């Protein structure tokens, strides 16, 4: 059934959008509760995750682990959706 849904989404050109939405949904699980609770805004567009935080400490922490976080998010959604994380 999952394969059928994935095939349909690909044919309709919606697969990428669906995966991008999934990245936002799994964000709290991937980053953990402390960072998730300090996430002020989160969106993804064209492979870039745009995120802001209520804490400059968390912002700096995310910048230090950015590459690992990109890999963890992509692993979680099962596709190479996230290309970059932009912290603002």
N, CA, C and O atoms as a GROMACS GRO file, in nm:
protein
  352
    1UNK      N    1   0.082  -0.120   0.000
    1UNK     CA    2   0.000   0.000   0.000
    1UNK      C    3   0.087   0.126   0.000
    1UNK      O    4   0.059   0.222  -0.072
    2UNK      N    5   0.194   0.126   0.083
    2UNK     CA    6   0.283   0.241   0.086
    2UNK      C    7   0.345   0.267  -0.051
    2UNK      O    8   0.358   0.382  -0.093
    3UNK      N    9   0.383   0.161  -0.120
    3UNK     CA   10   0.442   0.176  -0.253
    3UNK      C   11   0.343   0.239  -0.350
    3UNK      O   12   0.380   0.321  -0.433
    4UNK      N   13   0.218   0.200  -0.339
    4UNK     CA   14   0.114   0.254  -0.426
    4UNK      C   15   0.095   0.403  -0.400
    4UNK      O   16   0.083   0.482  -0.494
    5UNK      N   17   0.092   0.441  -0.274
    5UNK     CA   18   0.077   0.583  -0.238
    5UNK      C   19   0.198   0.662  -0.288
    5UNK      O   20   0.182   0.769  -0.347
    6UNK      N   21   0.319   0.609  -0.265
    6UNK     CA   22   0.440   0.678  -0.311
    6UNK      C   23   0.442   0.694  -0.462
    6UNK      O   24   0.480   0.799  -0.513
    7UNK      N   25   0.401   0.591  -0.534
    7UNK     CA   26   0.396   0.597  -0.680
    7UNK      C   27   0.297   0.704  -0.725
    7UNK      O   28   0.326   0.782  -0.817
    8UNK      N   29   0.181   0.709  -0.662
    8UNK     CA   30   0.080   0.809  -0.695
    8UNK      C   31   0.134   0.950  -0.670
    8UNK      O   32   0.119   1.039  -0.755
    9UNK      N   33   0.197   0.971  -0.554
    9UNK     CA   34   0.251   1.102  -0.522
    9UNK      C   35   0.358   1.144  -0.622
    9UNK      O   36   0.362   1.260  -0.663
   10UNK      N   37   0.443   1.051  -0.663
   10UNK     CA   38   0.546   1.082  -0.762
   10UNK      C   39   0.483   1.120  -0.896
   10UNK      O   40   0.525   1.217  -0.959
   11UNK      N   41   0.383   1.044  -0.938
   11UNK     CA   42   0.319   1.072  -1.066
   11UNK      C   43   0.247   1.206  -1.066
   11UNK      O   44   0.239   1.273  -1.168
   12UNK      N   45   0.196   1.245  -0.952
   12UNK     CA   46   0.125   1.372  -0.942
   12UNK      C   47   0.221   1.488  -0.913
   12UNK      O   48   0.178   1.604  -0.905
   13UNK      N   49   0.350   1.458  -0.897
   13UNK     CA   50   0.447   1.562  -0.868
   13UNK      C   51   0.440   1.614  -0.726
   13UNK      O   52   0.484   1.725  -0.699
   14UNK      N   53   0.386   1.535  -0.636
   14UNK     CA   54   0.366   1.579  -0.498
   14UNK      C   55   0.462   1.512  -0.401
   14UNK      O   56   0.462   1.544  -0.282
   15UNK      N   57   0.543   1.420  -0.448
   15UNK     CA   58   0.630   1.344  -0.360
   15UNK      C   59   0.724   1.434  -0.280
   15UNK      O   60   0.737   1.419  -0.159
   16UNK      N   61   0.788   1.529  -0.348
   16UNK     CA   62   0.883   1.619  -0.282
   16UNK      C   63   0.812   1.704  -0.177
   16UNK      O   64   0.864   1.720  -0.066
   17UNK      N   65   0.695   1.757  -0.209
   17UNK     CA   66   0.620   1.839  -0.113
   17UNK      C   67   0.580   1.757   0.008
   17UNK      O   68   0.586   1.805   0.121
   18UNK      N   69   0.539   1.634  -0.014
   18UNK     CA   70   0.499   1.546   0.095
   18UNK      C   71   0.618   1.519   0.187
   18UNK      O   72   0.604   1.524   0.309
   19UNK      N   73   0.734   1.491   0.128
   19UNK     CA   74   0.855   1.465   0.207
   19UNK      C   75   0.899   1.590   0.283
   19UNK      O   76   0.943   1.580   0.398
   20UNK      N   77   0.887   1.707   0.221
   20UNK     CA   78   0.922   1.831   0.290
   20UNK      C   79   0.832   1.854   0.410
   20UNK      O   80   0.878   1.897   0.516
   21UNK      N   81   0.705   1.827   0.393
   21UNK     CA   82   0.612   1.842   0.505
   21UNK      C   83   0.646   1.744   0.617
   21UNK      O   84   0.636   1.776   0.736
   22UNK      N   85   0.687   1.625   0.578
   22UNK     CA   86   0.724   1.523   0.676
   22UNK      C   87   0.846   1.567   0.758
   22UNK      O   88   0.855   1.535   0.877
   23UNK      N   89   0.940   1.640   0.696
   23UNK     CA   90   1.057   1.690   0.768
   23UNK      C   91   1.013   1.777   0.886
   23UNK      O   92   1.065   1.763   0.996
   24UNK      N   93   0.918   1.865   0.863
   24UNK     CA   94   0.868   1.951   0.970
   24UNK      C   95   0.798   1.870   1.079
   24UNK      O   96   0.805   1.906   1.197
   25UNK      N   97   0.732   1.764   1.041
   25UNK     CA   98   0.662   1.681   1.139
   25UNK      C   99   0.757   1.601   1.227
   25UNK      O  100   0.729   1.579   1.344
   26UNK      N  101   0.870   1.556   1.172
   26UNK     CA  102   0.963   1.475   1.250
   26UNK      C  103   1.067   1.560   1.324
   26UNK      O  104   1.144   1.506   1.404
   27UNK      N  105   1.070   1.690   1.298
   27UNK     CA  106   1.168   1.779   1.362
   27UNK      C  107   1.177   1.757   1.514
   27UNK      O  108   1.288   1.737   1.563
   28UNK      N  109   1.067   1.760   1.589
   28UNK     CA  110   1.078   1.744   1.735
   28UNK      C  111   1.141   1.611   1.776
   28UNK      O  112   1.218   1.607   1.872
   29UNK      N  113   1.111   1.504   1.706
   29UNK     CA  114   1.169   1.374   1.740
   29UNK      C  115   1.318   1.370   1.710
   29UNK      O  116   1.395   1.310   1.785
   30UNK      N  117   1.359   1.433   1.602
   30UNK     CA  118   1.499   1.428   1.560
   30UNK      C  119   1.586   1.518   1.649
   30UNK      O  120   1.695   1.477   1.689
   31UNK      N  121   1.539   1.638   1.680
   31UNK     CA  122   1.622   1.731   1.759
   31UNK      C  123   1.605   1.713   1.909
   31UNK      O  124   1.690   1.758   1.986
   32UNK      N  125   1.498   1.650   1.951
   32UNK     CA  126   1.475   1.631   2.094
   32UNK      C  127   1.388   1.740   2.153
   32UNK      O  128   1.369   1.846   2.094
   33UNK      N  129   1.335   1.712   2.270
   33UNK     CA  130   1.238   1.800   2.334
   33UNK      C  131   1.291   1.937   2.369
   33UNK      O  132   1.220   2.037   2.352
   34UNK      N  133   1.415   1.946   2.419
   34UNK     CA  134   1.469   2.074   2.462
   34UNK      C  135   1.482   2.170   2.344
   34UNK      O  136   1.444   2.287   2.354
   35UNK      N  137   1.537   2.122   2.234
   35UNK     CA  138   1.553   2.208   2.117
   35UNK      C  139   1.418   2.235   2.052
   35UNK      O  140   1.392   2.347   2.008
   36UNK      N  141   1.333   2.135   2.045
   36UNK     CA  142   1.200   2.153   1.986
   36UNK      C  143   1.121   2.259   2.060
   36UNK      O  144   1.049   2.338   1.999
   37UNK      N  145   1.133   2.261   2.192
   37UNK     CA  146   1.058   2.359   2.271
   37UNK      C  147   1.110   2.501   2.252
   37UNK      O  148   1.041   2.598   2.284
   38UNK      N  149   1.231   2.514   2.201
   38UNK     CA  150   1.290   2.645   2.177
   38UNK      C  151   1.290   2.683   2.028
   38UNK      O  152   1.350   2.783   1.988
   39UNK      N  153   1.222   2.602   1.948
   39UNK     CA  154   1.208   2.632   1.805
   39UNK      C  155   1.093   2.731   1.789
   39UNK      O  156   0.979   2.702   1.822
   40UNK      N  157   1.126   2.849   1.737
   40UNK     CA  158   1.026   2.955   1.721
   40UNK      C  159   0.951   2.941   1.589
   40UNK      O  160   0.828   2.949   1.588
   41UNK      N  161   1.022   2.919   1.481
   41UNK     CA  162   0.957   2.899   1.351
   41UNK      C  163   1.037   2.798   1.271
   41UNK      O  164   1.159   2.787   1.285
   42UNK      N  165   0.965   2.724   1.186
   42UNK     CA  166   1.026   2.618   1.108
   42UNK      C  167   0.950   2.604   0.977
   42UNK      O  168   0.828   2.589   0.977
   43UNK      N  169   1.023   2.608   0.866
   43UNK     CA  170   0.962   2.583   0.736
   43UNK      C  171   1.069   2.528   0.644
   43UNK      O  172   1.189   2.543   0.670
   44UNK      N  173   1.027   2.466   0.538
   44UNK     CA  174   1.121   2.412   0.440
   44UNK      C  175   1.076   2.451   0.300
   44UNK      O  176   0.957   2.447   0.267
   45UNK      N  177   1.172   2.490   0.220
   45UNK     CA  178   1.144   2.529   0.082
   45UNK      C  179   1.263   2.491  -0.004
   45UNK      O  180   1.377   2.528   0.025
   46UNK      N  181   1.236   2.417  -0.110
   46UNK     CA  182   1.338   2.379  -0.208
   46UNK      C  183   1.462   2.319  -0.142
   46UNK      O  184   1.575   2.351  -0.180
   47UNK      N  185   1.441   2.233  -0.044
   47UNK     CA  186   1.552   2.162   0.020
   47UNK      C  187   1.621   2.236   0.132
   47UNK      O  188   1.715   2.184   0.192
   48UNK      N  189   1.577   2.357   0.160
   48UNK     CA  190   1.637   2.435   0.269
   48UNK      C  191   1.539   2.444   0.385
   48UNK      O  192   1.424   2.483   0.368
   49UNK      N  193   1.587   2.406   0.504
   49UNK     CA  194   1.507   2.420   0.626
   49UNK      C  195   1.541   2.556   0.685
   49UNK      O  196   1.658   2.585   0.714
   50UNK      N  197   1.441   2.640   0.702
   50UNK     CA  198   1.458   2.771   0.764
   50UNK      C  199   1.404   2.761   0.905
   50UNK      O  200   1.287   2.729   0.926
   51UNK      N  201   1.489   2.789   1.003
   51UNK     CA  202   1.449   2.771   1.142
   51UNK      C  203   1.502   2.886   1.227
   51UNK      O  204   1.613   2.934   1.207
   52UNK      N  205   1.420   2.928   1.323
   52UNK     CA  206   1.465   3.027   1.420
   52UNK      C  207   1.434   2.973   1.560
   52UNK      O  208   1.346   2.890   1.578
   53UNK      N  209   1.510   3.024   1.655
   53UNK     CA  210   1.499   2.975   1.792
   53UNK      C  211   1.480   3.090   1.889
   53UNK      O  212   1.511   3.205   1.858
   54UNK      N  213   1.429   3.057   2.006
   54UNK     CA  214   1.413   3.157   2.112
   54UNK      C  215   1.540   3.172   2.194
   54UNK      O  216   1.546   3.256   2.283
   55UNK      N  217   1.641   3.092   2.165
   55UNK     CA  218   1.765   3.091   2.243
   55UNK      C  219   1.885   3.096   2.149
   55UNK      O  220   1.896   3.018   2.055
   56UNK      N  221   1.976   3.190   2.176
   56UNK     CA  222   2.098   3.199   2.095
   56UNK      C  223   2.190   3.080   2.122
   56UNK      O  224   2.268   3.042   2.034
   57UNK      N  225   2.182   3.021   2.240
   57UNK     CA  226   2.262   2.903   2.272
   57UNK      C  227   2.220   2.787   2.182
   57UNK      O  228   2.305   2.717   2.127
   58UNK      N  229   2.090   2.766   2.167
   58UNK     CA  230   2.039   2.660   2.080
   58UNK      C  231   2.077   2.688   1.935
   58UNK      O  232   2.115   2.597   1.862
   59UNK      N  233   2.067   2.813   1.895
   59UNK     CA  234   2.105   2.851   1.758
   59UNK      C  235   2.249   2.810   1.730
   59UNK      O  236   2.278   2.750   1.626
   60UNK      N  237   2.339   2.843   1.821
   60UNK     CA  238   2.480   2.808   1.803
   60UNK      C  239   2.502   2.657   1.804
   60UNK      O  240   2.584   2.605   1.729
   61UNK      N  241   2.429   2.587   1.889
   61UNK     CA  242   2.440   2.442   1.896
   61UNK      C  243   2.399   2.378   1.763
   61UNK      O  244   2.466   2.288   1.713
   62UNK      N  245   2.288   2.426   1.707
   62UNK     CA  246   2.240   2.372   1.579
   62UNK      C  247   2.342   2.399   1.468
   62UNK      O  248   2.366   2.313   1.383
   63UNK      N  249   2.402   2.517   1.468
   63UNK     CA  250   2.502   2.549   1.367
   63UNK      C  251   2.622   2.455   1.376
   63UNK      O  252   2.683   2.422   1.274
   64UNK      N  253   2.658   2.412   1.498
   64UNK     CA  254   2.772   2.323   1.515
   64UNK      C  255   2.743   2.180   1.468
   64UNK      O  256   2.834   2.109   1.426
   65UNK      N  257   2.617   2.139   1.475
   65UNK     CA  258   2.582   2.001   1.438
   65UNK      C  259   2.499   1.995   1.310
   65UNK      O  260   2.430   1.896   1.284
   66UNK      N  261   2.506   2.100   1.232
   66UNK     CA  262   2.420   2.114   1.114
   66UNK      C  263   2.429   1.995   1.018
   66UNK      O  264   2.326   1.942   0.976
   67UNK      N  265   2.548   1.953   0.982
   67UNK     CA  266   2.564   1.844   0.885
   67UNK      C  267   2.504   1.714   0.938
   67UNK      O  268   2.437   1.642   0.864
   68UNK      N  269   2.527   1.684   1.065
   68UNK     CA  270   2.470   1.564   1.125
   68UNK      C  271   2.319   1.571   1.132
   68UNK      O  272   2.251   1.470   1.115
   69UNK      N  273   2.266   1.690   1.158
   69UNK     CA  274   2.122   1.709   1.165
   69UNK      C  275   2.058   1.692   1.027
   69UNK      O  276   1.950   1.633   1.016
   70UNK      N  277   2.122   1.741   0.924
   70UNK     CA  278   2.073   1.722   0.787
   70UNK      C  279   2.063   1.573   0.756
   70UNK      O  280   1.963   1.526   0.703
   71UNK      N  281   2.168   1.499   0.791
   71UNK     CA  282   2.169   1.355   0.767
   71UNK      C  283   2.059   1.286   0.847
   71UNK      O  284   1.990   1.198   0.794
   72UNK      N  285   2.042   1.323   0.973
   72UNK     CA  286   1.941   1.261   1.058
   72UNK      C  287   1.800   1.287   1.005
   72UNK      O  288   1.716   1.196   1.006
   73UNK      N  289   1.773   1.408   0.960
   73UNK     CA  290   1.641   1.440   0.904
   73UNK      C  291   1.616   1.361   0.776
   73UNK      O  292   1.508   1.306   0.757
   74UNK      N  293   1.715   1.356   0.689
   74UNK     CA  294   1.700   1.280   0.564
   74UNK      C  295   1.682   1.131   0.591
   74UNK      O  296   1.600   1.066   0.526
   75UNK      N  297   1.757   1.078   0.687
   75UNK     CA  298   1.742   0.937   0.723
   75UNK      C  299   1.602   0.910   0.774
   75UNK      O  300   1.542   0.807   0.743
   76UNK      N  301   1.550   1.002   0.852
   76UNK     CA  302   1.418   0.982   0.914
   76UNK      C  303   1.306   0.980   0.810
   76UNK      O  304   1.212   0.902   0.823
   77UNK      N  305   1.316   1.066   0.708
   77UNK     CA  306   1.210   1.070   0.606
   77UNK      C  307   1.240   0.975   0.489
   77UNK      O  308   1.156   0.957   0.401
   78UNK      N  309   1.357   0.915   0.490
   78UNK     CA  310   1.390   0.816   0.389
   78UNK      C  311   1.419   0.871   0.251
   78UNK      O  312   1.400   0.802   0.151
   79UNK      N  313   1.466   0.994   0.245
   79UNK     CA  314   1.496   1.055   0.116
   79UNK      C  315   1.593   1.171   0.140
   79UNK      O  316   1.605   1.220   0.252
   80UNK      N  317   1.662   1.213   0.035
   80UNK     CA  318   1.757   1.323   0.045
   80UNK      C  319   1.684   1.455   0.020
   80UNK      O  320   1.707   1.522  -0.081
   81UNK      N  321   1.598   1.492   0.112
   81UNK     CA  322   1.512   1.610   0.098
   81UNK      C  323   1.583   1.736   0.145
   81UNK      O  324   1.578   1.839   0.078
   82UNK      N  325   1.649   1.729   0.260
   82UNK     CA  326   1.712   1.846   0.321
   82UNK      C  327   1.853   1.862   0.265
   82UNK      O  328   1.937   1.772   0.277
   83UNK      N  329   1.878   1.976   0.204
   83UNK     CA  330   2.010   2.007   0.149
   83UNK      C  331   2.087   2.102   0.239
   83UNK      O  332   2.210   2.099   0.243
   84UNK      N  333   2.015   2.187   0.313
   84UNK     CA  334   2.079   2.288   0.397
   84UNK      C  335   1.984   2.327   0.509
   84UNK      O  336   1.863   2.311   0.499
   85UNK      N  337   2.042   2.380   0.616
   85UNK     CA  338   1.964   2.436   0.726
   85UNK      C  339   2.007   2.581   0.741
   85UNK      O  340   2.125   2.609   0.761
   86UNK      N  341   1.912   2.671   0.732
   86UNK     CA  342   1.938   2.814   0.746
   86UNK      C  343   1.879   2.859   0.879
   86UNK      O  344   1.759   2.852   0.901
   87UNK      N  345   1.968   2.905   0.968
   87UNK     CA  346   1.924   2.950   1.101
   87UNK      C  347   1.920   3.102   1.098
   87UNK      O  348   2.017   3.168   1.059
   88UNK      N  349   1.807   3.158   1.140
   88UNK     CA  350   1.795   3.305   1.142
   88UNK      C  351   1.736   3.352   1.272
   88UNK      O  352   1.718   3.472   1.292
   0.00000   0.00000   0.00000
